[in-house]
Every structure is written in C-alpha cells, then in structure tokens.
Amino acid sequence: MVQPGDNLGVAQVDLILDGKTLASLTEPPYAFPWQATAGEHTLRVVVTDRAGNTAEETLEFSVSP
C-alpha cells in the first residue's frame, strides 16, 4: 500500500509497473493487488496533489521464482 500525503490533499496516485500503468487511484486506501511474476521489475509511483503538483518515487526490485 502506498501512503502519500500532502498539505493540500492528494488528488491521484498512479502506479506504473515496468512502464505499464497498473492503476490510477483517486481515493484511499491507495492499494492495488498485483500478481507477482518472477524477474526484475521497476515500480514508479506518481502522486498528484489537488493543486496539480506531482512527485514521484521509483523502486527497482526482483521477485524470485
């Protein structure tokens, strides 16, 4: 689960896995079930606040078979 915060409020959270959008969430909880697949992955989380400002974080990880 992603737990973003902002003094103006969060408008949207985008979850992007390996370059493909998994979900665009507009209400908490900011969680999305994902069936893990073996290999190297990159997760990018982009948070947009109610003023239109964005912040993002990228995490690289691997899943063992």
GROMACS elastic network, one bead per residue, 0.5 to 0.9 nm:
[ bonds ]
;  ai    aj funct       b0    kb
    1    29     6  0.73300   500
    1    30     6  0.58909   500
    1    32     6  0.73480   500
    2    13     6  0.85321   500
    2    29     6  0.78732   500
    2    30     6  0.54428   500
    2    31     6  0.63051   500
    2    45     6  0.83207   500
    3    28     6  0.84873   500
    3    29     6  0.78539   500
    3    30     6  0.67427   500
    3    31     6  0.88657   500
    4    10     6  0.72911   500
    4    13     6  0.81194   500
    4    30     6  0.81787   500
    4    47     6  0.71788   500
    5     8     6  0.86890   500
    5     9     6  0.68135   500
    5    10     6  0.64676   500
    5    47     6  0.88833   500
    5    49     6  0.86732   500
    6     9     6  0.50115   500
    6    10     6  0.60568   500
    6    49     6  0.67161   500
    6    50     6  0.88787   500
    7    10     6  0.84345   500
    7    49     6  0.86484   500
    8    49     6  0.64808   500
    8    50     6  0.60107   500
    8    51     6  0.71364   500
    9    48     6  0.89265   500
    9    49     6  0.57097   500
    9    50     6  0.58104   500
    9    51     6  0.85973   500
   10    13     6  0.76529   500
   10    26     6  0.78317   500
   10    27     6  0.84340   500
   10    47     6  0.71229   500
   10    48     6  0.61319   500
   10    50     6  0.58981   500
   11    25     6  0.85008   500
   11    26     6  0.58260   500
   11    27     6  0.78575   500
   11    47     6  0.77566   500
   11    48     6  0.56486   500
   11    50     6  0.50385   500
   11    51     6  0.84559   500
   11    52     6  0.81124   500
   12    24     6  0.66071   500
   12    25     6  0.55338   500
   12    27     6  0.75008   500
   12    46     6  0.81606   500
   12    47     6  0.58933   500
   12    48     6  0.52108   500
   12    49     6  0.68560   500
   12    50     6  0.83242   500
   13    23     6  0.80277   500
   13    24     6  0.56645   500
   13    25     6  0.50601   500
   13    26     6  0.64384   500
   13    27     6  0.85833   500
   13    30     6  0.70757   500
   13    45     6  0.68837   500
   13    46     6  0.57209   500
   13    48     6  0.64147   500
   13    49     6  0.89181   500
   14    21     6  0.71506   500
   14    22     6  0.77054   500
   14    23     6  0.58408   500
   14    25     6  0.62984   500
   14    26     6  0.88680   500
   14    44     6  0.80240   500
   14    45     6  0.56682   500
   14    46     6  0.50599   500
   14    47     6  0.64442   500
   14    48     6  0.84100   500
   15    20     6  0.85330   500
   15    21     6  0.59326   500
   15    22     6  0.55056   500
   15    23     6  0.53570   500
   15    24     6  0.64579   500
   15    25     6  0.81537   500
   15    32     6  0.83904   500
   15    43     6  0.71055   500
   15    44     6  0.60771   500
   15    46     6  0.67379   500
   15    47     6  0.89677   500
   16    19     6  0.58778   500
   16    20     6  0.53316   500
   16    22     6  0.55242   500
   16    23     6  0.72923   500
   16    24     6  0.88934   500
   16    42     6  0.81442   500
   16    43     6  0.57179   500
   16    44     6  0.50446   500
   16    45     6  0.63075   500
   16    46     6  0.81083   500
   17    20     6  0.53418   500
   17    21     6  0.62825   500
   17    22     6  0.64406   500
   17    41     6  0.70504   500
   17    42     6  0.57576   500
   17    44     6  0.63736   500
   17    45     6  0.87451   500
   18    21     6  0.83706   500
   18    40     6  0.89884   500
   18    41     6  0.59084   500
   18    42     6  0.51289   500
   18    43     6  0.64217   500
   18    44     6  0.81746   500
   19    42     6  0.78533   500
   19    43     6  0.82271   500
   19    44     6  0.82473   500
   21    24     6  0.75740   500
   22    32     6  0.78824   500
   22    34     6  0.83820   500
   23    32     6  0.70725   500
   25    28     6  0.76900   500
   25    29     6  0.86073   500
   25    30     6  0.62296   500
   25    31     6  0.80641   500
   25    32     6  0.86270   500
   26    30     6  0.78430   500
   27    30     6  0.66411   500
   28    31     6  0.76774   500
   29    32     6  0.89442   500
   36    63     6  0.72292   500
   37    40     6  0.89523   500
   37    41     6  0.89875   500
   37    63     6  0.66391   500
   37    64     6  0.82928   500
   37    65     6  0.76761   500
   38    41     6  0.87857   500
   38    62     6  0.72094   500
   38    64     6  0.53063   500
   38    65     6  0.50319   500
   39    61     6  0.85092   500
   39    62     6  0.54289   500
   39    63     6  0.52684   500
   39    64     6  0.65323   500
   39    65     6  0.77010   500
   40    60     6  0.74345   500
   40    61     6  0.59427   500
   40    63     6  0.65664   500
   40    64     6  0.88758   500
   41    59     6  0.83281   500
   41    60     6  0.57590   500
   41    61     6  0.53925   500
   41    62     6  0.58124   500
   41    63     6  0.78506   500
   42    58     6  0.69379   500
   42    59     6  0.57191   500
   42    61     6  0.63900   500
   42    62     6  0.85861   500
   43    57     6  0.82967   500
   43    58     6  0.56789   500
   43    59     6  0.51826   500
   43    60     6  0.63240   500
   43    61     6  0.80371   500
   44    56     6  0.69133   500
   44    57     6  0.57629   500
   44    59     6  0.64011   500
   44    60     6  0.86890   500
   45    55     6  0.82860   500
   45    56     6  0.54193   500
   45    57     6  0.53836   500
   45    58     6  0.64062   500
   45    59     6  0.85412   500
   46    54     6  0.66746   500
   46    55     6  0.57740   500
   46    57     6  0.67461   500
   46    58     6  0.88066   500
   47    53     6  0.81874   500
   47    54     6  0.54421   500
   47    55     6  0.53450   500
   47    56     6  0.61212   500
   47    57     6  0.87944   500
   48    51     6  0.79297   500
   48    52     6  0.57876   500
   48    53     6  0.55200   500
   48    55     6  0.67007   500
   48    56     6  0.88176   500
   49    52     6  0.53707   500
   49    53     6  0.54731   500
   49    54     6  0.64854   500
   49    55     6  0.86915   500
   50    53     6  0.74640   500
   51    54     6  0.89839   500
